[in-house]
Amino acid sequence: MFLSAFSPPAPSPLLPDSEGSTISGYELGPIIGYGGFSTIRRASSPSGGTVAVKIVRRSDLAKREDPSLAQKRLDHEASVWASLSHEHILPLFSTVHTSYADFFITLLCPAGSLFDILKRDGRPALPHDDAGMMFRQVVRGLRYLHEVAGYVHRDIKLENVLVDEMGVCRIGDFGMARKIGELDDGETAREDGNHSANQQHSSTFPQPKRQSKANLPVHLSLIRHHGGPRHRTSTPVGASAVPTPTHPVHVFQTGSLPYAAPELLSPQLSPKSSCANPAQDMWALGILLYALLTGRLPFMDSFEPRLQMKILHGNTSVYEVPTGVGRGAERVLQGCLERSVRGRWTIAMVDEMAWGVGWGEVDDTSVSHEDEFEII
């Protein structure tokens, strides 16, 4: 007893998510990033394989304003993520649920995100051929989401496209993804304007009609809805429509404000106008392409309400159409950044034209005006 008083204290046991702990056969390594309320660690297997593990502690979920809602959203993301399989989608290998945390084992992407690559290698933009190659991969991943999986990502941005060790772009972060036509509460907007609960993976949804003008404005809640530091640097904001007595469930969230489509910021008439629409992703895709080609975002302002107004009321005179990128890239930008929801290009239309992105002026005479009109 006397000698034990001079002995060093016994080391405290490892927490389940600490470096050196083992989960599903993988030994957790150092932290490589952070999510909204998650930690991302590198992990290795006995055979030498490496993966990334996203860890969400239950104690962190309990600190959220609405813990049950936070858990519901995490479960939703896991369900969506597990259902996806495509070469340009970040794969989810397995999920481990414990009383301490949820562990999501996924592909390690050492190159980081497109945001990281642009920040590290952009001068200020990436070489146009590299930008075109990356863009085409994002387009193929998004086309799978829209046409095969039936989801709208709703948070397409540079930070949410990761690049693996082979240079392959992979879309990630499905926390805001919704089935086409679905509202945030899991309902779908019917053609008659009524609502009914639907299963999360319903196969068909009606497409929302063109936006109508209304007298009730939508106010952005300019707070960071993810909270805390993010591994993929961003400025996420939540957006909520002002609820009305007629439509108390009329709420939605956009992704980062600079990528938000104008119809998400516009006065809205009914919940149907805020249901998940692929056109929202197409606008964000145009913003992403603009950033890859120029090294900057088309709509920028340090004062967020003014930024909102630029997106909502701007036109091509508000942002500079990049020069020297070629007619192919210009057409894709104009098609994606079309203010009319009905007139905005679909992912199939962009995919047909994406081959011309990144070739500079070489493609200027490759498509006639008549052909361009037919494509649009």
GIVENTA-V627560 format. One record per residue. PHI is phi in degrees with one decimal (none if undefined). OMEGA is omega in degrees with one decimal (NA if undefined). Layout:
BEGIN
phi = <PHI	PHI>
omega = <OMEGA	OMEGA>
END
This chain:
BEGIN
phi = <none	-64.3	-68.2	-65.3	-66.8	-100.0	-80.2	-64.3	-62.4	-64.6	-61.8	-69.8	-63.5	-66.7	-71.3	-59.1	-109.9	-83.8	-60.0	101.1	-72.7	-116.7	-136.5	53.5	85.2	-105.4	-88.7	-68.7	-109.0	-70.6	-70.7	-115.8	173.8	-134.4	-108.3	-59.7	-136.8	-136.7	-121.7	-113.1	-119.0	-75.0	-141.4	-132.9	-100.5	-57.4	-80.5	102.2	-70.1	-121.2	-139.5	-111.7	-124.1	-89.0	-118.4	-120.4	-73.3	-68.0	-66.6	-72.6	-63.2	-67.1	-84.0	-68.8	-58.6	-130.1	-57.1	-66.1	-68.3	-61.5	-66.4	-62.5	-68.6	-65.0	-63.0	-63.0	-60.0	-62.7	-65.7	-62.8	-57.7	-65.9	-84.3	-99.7	-152.4	-162.0	-64.5	-111.5	-116.8	-62.0	-79.6	-106.7	-73.8	-163.8	-128.6	-121.3	-106.6	-127.9	-70.4	-93.1	-162.7	-104.1	-118.2	-114.9	-96.1	-139.8	-72.0	-79.1	-118.2	-65.0	-75.1	85.4	-99.2	-60.3	-61.6	-61.2	-65.3	-64.3	-67.9	-83.2	-112.1	-70.6	-130.4	-81.1	-92.8	-85.2	-53.1	-60.8	-68.5	-66.4	-60.5	-63.8	-62.9	-64.5	-61.2	-61.4	-68.4	-62.9	-59.7	-67.0	-65.2	-70.2	-63.9	-60.8	-59.3	-73.8	-93.7	-103.3	-79.6	77.3	-110.8	-102.3	-68.3	72.6	-150.7	-69.7	-167.1	-54.0	-68.1	-101.9	-117.4	-98.6	-122.8	-82.2	-67.5	-93.4	82.7	-89.7	-80.3	-136.6	-74.2	-132.8	62.8	-107.7	-65.7	-106.9	-65.0	-138.6	-61.5	-56.5	90.5	-88.7	-90.4	-60.9	-89.4	89.3	-92.0	-119.0	-85.2	-84.9	-63.5	-87.0	88.1	-82.8	-126.9	-148.9	-66.1	-132.0	-65.9	-60.6	-112.4	-59.3	-84.8	-132.1	-139.7	-68.4	-79.9	-67.1	-79.7	-59.5	-60.4	-109.0	-75.8	-145.1	-91.5	-88.3	-81.1	-104.7	-103.0	-76.7	-88.5	-82.5	-123.6	-84.8	-75.7	-87.0	72.5	72.4	-70.7	-117.0	-61.4	-101.5	-48.3	-161.4	-126.3	-68.2	-132.2	-96.1	-134.4	-130.3	-78.2	-68.7	-68.4	-116.2	-58.3	-74.3	-131.0	-68.0	-98.3	-78.5	-135.1	-155.3	-126.7	-99.4	-83.8	-66.4	-55.5	-60.6	-100.8	-71.2	-68.3	-59.7	-67.0	-75.6	-105.5	-84.1	-56.7	-128.5	-98.8	-147.1	-59.2	-61.5	-73.8	-108.7	-74.9	-62.8	-127.2	-53.9	-60.3	-63.4	-67.3	-66.8	-61.4	-61.9	-63.7	-64.1	-62.4	-61.3	-62.8	-56.5	-65.3	-63.3	-82.1	-119.9	81.6	-150.0	-89.4	-69.0	-115.9	-137.4	-170.4	-70.5	-95.5	-61.6	-60.5	-70.4	-61.0	-58.5	-66.3	-62.5	-67.2	-72.1	-114.8	-77.5	-144.5	-64.3	-79.7	-80.3	-120.5	-83.8	-70.8	-61.8	-99.0	78.6	-92.3	95.4	-64.5	-59.5	-66.2	-60.7	-64.9	-65.0	-60.0	-65.2	-69.1	-75.6	-94.5	-75.6	-70.8	-74.3	-62.2	-67.1	-84.6	-69.0	-65.0	-87.4	-66.1	-65.6	-64.5	-65.5	-61.0	-67.0	-101.9	-64.9	-61.0	-85.6	-84.2	104.2	-101.8	58.7	-80.1	-60.8	-91.3	-62.0	-109.6	-75.6	-130.2	-76.2	-62.2	-65.1	-64.0	-61.6	-64.1	-67.1	-65.9	-68.6>
omega = <-178.2	-177.9	-178.7	179.0	-179.0	179.6	177.7	-179.8	178.5	179.9	179.4	-178.8	179.3	171.1	-176.8	-178.9	-179.2	174.5	-177.4	176.3	-178.6	177.3	178.1	177.9	179.5	175.5	-177.8	178.8	-176.0	175.0	178.6	178.0	-179.1	170.8	-178.3	173.9	-179.4	175.2	178.5	179.0	166.9	178.0	-177.7	178.3	177.8	-179.8	177.7	177.9	-179.6	177.8	170.6	179.7	174.7	-174.4	177.3	179.4	177.0	177.8	177.2	176.1	-178.4	-179.8	-179.2	-179.4	177.3	-176.0	-178.9	177.0	178.0	178.1	178.6	-180.0	177.4	178.0	178.0	179.6	-179.4	-179.8	178.4	-176.5	-177.4	-177.1	-172.9	177.3	-179.5	-176.1	179.4	171.6	177.4	-175.3	171.1	-176.1	179.7	178.6	178.2	179.3	175.1	177.7	-177.9	-174.3	169.5	-178.2	179.8	-175.5	-173.6	-177.9	174.6	179.9	-173.2	-179.7	-179.3	-178.1	174.1	176.0	179.4	-178.4	179.6	179.6	-176.1	-171.3	-178.2	-179.7	-7.9	-179.8	173.3	172.0	-172.0	179.3	175.7	179.3	179.7	179.7	179.4	-178.9	-178.7	178.7	176.8	179.3	-178.6	176.5	-179.7	177.7	175.2	-179.7	-175.7	-167.8	-178.3	-178.3	178.6	-178.9	165.1	-176.3	175.0	176.1	177.5	177.5	-178.0	-174.8	-175.9	172.4	-178.5	-178.1	-176.9	-174.1	177.6	-179.8	-179.3	178.7	-178.0	178.4	178.6	176.8	-175.6	-178.5	-179.1	-177.5	177.2	172.8	179.5	-179.1	-175.5	173.1	-178.3	-177.7	177.7	177.5	175.9	-179.9	177.1	179.9	-178.9	176.5	178.1	-178.9	172.9	179.6	179.9	174.8	-174.7	-175.2	175.1	-170.0	-176.7	179.0	176.1	178.2	178.1	178.3	-179.4	-177.6	174.4	178.2	178.9	-178.6	-178.3	-178.7	172.2	-179.5	175.5	170.3	-171.6	175.1	-178.2	-171.6	177.6	178.3	173.9	-179.2	178.6	177.5	179.2	-172.3	-178.3	175.3	-177.4	176.0	172.7	177.8	-179.7	173.1	176.6	-178.1	177.6	178.4	-178.1	-175.7	-176.1	-179.2	-174.9	177.8	175.8	175.6	173.1	173.9	179.1	-174.3	-178.8	-179.5	-173.3	177.1	-175.8	-178.7	176.4	-179.8	-174.0	169.2	-174.6	-173.4	-173.7	177.5	-178.0	-178.0	179.0	177.8	-175.0	-176.8	178.7	179.5	177.5	177.1	-176.9	175.6	-179.7	177.3	176.0	176.7	179.7	179.3	178.8	-178.8	179.3	-175.9	-174.0	-176.3	178.8	178.3	-177.8	179.2	-177.9	173.3	-179.2	178.5	-168.7	176.2	177.8	175.0	177.3	-179.4	178.4	179.3	-173.8	-171.9	-175.3	173.1	-176.7	177.6	-178.9	176.9	-176.1	175.0	-174.9	178.7	176.2	-178.8	179.5	-177.8	-179.6	179.6	178.9	-179.2	179.4	178.0	-179.3	179.3	-179.9	-177.0	173.2	-174.7	177.6	179.2	-179.8	-177.7	-177.9	-179.0	171.7	179.8	177.7	178.8	178.3	-179.1	178.7	-177.2	-172.5	178.8	-177.9	-180.0	177.1	-178.7	177.1	-175.9	-175.5	-173.9	-170.4	-177.7	-174.1	-179.4	-179.7	176.9	179.1	178.2	-179.5	-179.8	-179.3	179.6	-178.8	NA>
END
